[in-house]
Amino acid sequence: MKKYGLQLRFPPAQKTSKPAPPRPPPPAFAFGGGDDEDDVEREISRQASKNKSLQKIEEQHKKAMEEDPSVFDYDGVYDEMKGKIARPKVQDRTERKSKYIETLMEKAKQREREHEIVYERKLLKERSKDDHLFADKEKFVTSAYKKKLAEQAKWLDEERLRQIREERDDVSGSYLSFCCFALFFLLHM
């Protein structure tokens, strides 16, 4: 069965070589020698064979189009092939997530909370120095600040529980980890 249209790969055994077309005879010299009638007949026979081959090609095209309407749609086939290759790459990009970014973001949030708590403690100490000046004045605290303080207190409690669990589960029982826990506990009390 003949295949029409774009052929992707051929093993060397399947390639067929056509014999080269016969060479045209050398042109006759202008004043010497050839018969004009022979030239005309040759030209007519050449045109006839050319027309036959064109008709044959047209018939093959029609037959190919009947078998497969997309046989000459080279761009469509090429785009489809490249699309099949590109689709998995796009899916990989959407499905893939960074291994460590979530942990890094959590640690950054944790450090930011710790920094805020230390800053609040520092402000509280500075305010306590000036409390004797404003002892008779009313103090106002916004609800957003109260909410922030409650979240900080909740986070500190969770952090303490987590550290206590880590200390309990720690098999090394190292003195350094105990010192870190004690230092953290003292800073936040």
Solvent accessible surface area in square Angstrom, and as a share of the most:
residue,aa,sasa,rsa
1,M,208,0.93
2,K,126,0.54
3,K,163,0.69
4,Y,47,0.18
5,G,25,0.24
6,L,85,0.42
7,Q,56,0.25
8,L,115,0.57
9,R,221,0.81
10,F,97,0.40
11,P,70,0.44
12,P,119,0.75
13,A,99,0.77
14,Q,115,0.51
15,K,136,0.58
16,T,120,0.70
17,S,109,0.70
18,K,180,0.76
19,P,123,0.77
20,A,89,0.69
21,P,112,0.70
22,P,127,0.80
23,R,220,0.80
24,P,114,0.72
25,P,77,0.48
26,P,116,0.73
27,P,121,0.76
28,A,57,0.44
29,F,175,0.73
30,A,94,0.73
31,F,205,0.86
32,G,54,0.52
33,G,63,0.61
34,G,42,0.40
35,D,78,0.40
36,D,106,0.55
37,E,120,0.54
38,D,68,0.35
39,D,55,0.28
40,V,86,0.49
41,E,109,0.49
42,R,119,0.44
43,E,76,0.34
44,I,109,0.55
45,S,65,0.42
46,R,130,0.47
47,Q,74,0.33
48,A,48,0.37
49,S,63,0.41
50,K,101,0.43
51,N,80,0.41
52,K,146,0.62
53,S,52,0.33
54,L,90,0.45
55,Q,113,0.50
56,K,129,0.55
57,I,81,0.41
58,E,103,0.46
59,E,116,0.52
60,Q,64,0.28
61,H,79,0.35
62,K,128,0.54
63,K,114,0.48
64,A,0,0.00
65,M,87,0.39
66,E,146,0.65
67,E,87,0.39
68,D,65,0.34
69,P,104,0.66
70,S,54,0.35
71,V,17,0.10
72,F,73,0.30
73,D,70,0.36
74,Y,98,0.37
75,D,109,0.56
76,G,29,0.27
77,V,57,0.33
78,Y,113,0.43
79,D,93,0.48
80,E,97,0.44
81,M,63,0.28
82,K,94,0.40
83,G,22,0.21
84,K,119,0.50
85,I,98,0.50
86,A,48,0.37
87,R,138,0.51
88,P,68,0.43
89,K,117,0.50
90,V,82,0.47
91,Q,98,0.44
92,D,73,0.38
93,R,167,0.61
94,T,106,0.61
95,E,130,0.58
96,R,171,0.63
97,K,162,0.69
98,S,67,0.43
99,K,167,0.71
100,Y,147,0.56
101,I,85,0.43
102,E,108,0.49
103,T,72,0.42
104,L,106,0.53
105,M,106,0.48
106,E,115,0.52
107,K,101,0.43
108,A,40,0.31
109,K,118,0.50
110,Q,37,0.16
111,R,147,0.54
112,E,106,0.48
113,R,105,0.38
114,E,50,0.23
115,H,129,0.58
116,E,58,0.26
117,I,4,0.02
118,V,79,0.45
119,Y,111,0.42
120,E,24,0.11
121,R,71,0.26
122,K,118,0.50
123,L,54,0.27
124,L,99,0.49
125,K,139,0.59
126,E,80,0.36
127,R,116,0.42
128,S,67,0.44
129,K,146,0.62
130,D,68,0.35
131,D,59,0.31
132,H,136,0.61
133,L,111,0.55
134,F,113,0.47
135,A,82,0.64
136,D,125,0.65
137,K,127,0.54
138,E,140,0.63
139,K,144,0.61
140,F,171,0.71
141,V,72,0.41
142,T,91,0.53
143,S,91,0.59
144,A,73,0.56
145,Y,64,0.24
146,K,119,0.51
147,K,133,0.56
148,K,75,0.32
149,L,71,0.35
150,A,61,0.48
151,E,98,0.44
152,Q,19,0.08
153,A,53,0.41
154,K,131,0.55
155,W,26,0.09
156,L,10,0.05
157,D,74,0.38
158,E,89,0.40
159,E,11,0.05
160,R,42,0.15
161,L,99,0.49
162,R,85,0.31
163,Q,33,0.15
164,I,87,0.44
165,R,117,0.43
166,E,90,0.40
167,E,60,0.27
168,R,169,0.62
169,D,93,0.48
170,D,54,0.28
171,V,152,0.87
172,S,82,0.53
173,G,61,0.59
174,S,46,0.30
175,Y,166,0.63
176,L,131,0.65
177,S,34,0.22
178,F,115,0.48
179,C,47,0.28
180,C,74,0.45
181,F,40,0.17
182,A,32,0.25
183,L,109,0.54
184,F,27,0.11
185,F,75,0.31
186,L,128,0.64
187,L,104,0.52
188,H,6,0.03
189,M,132,0.59
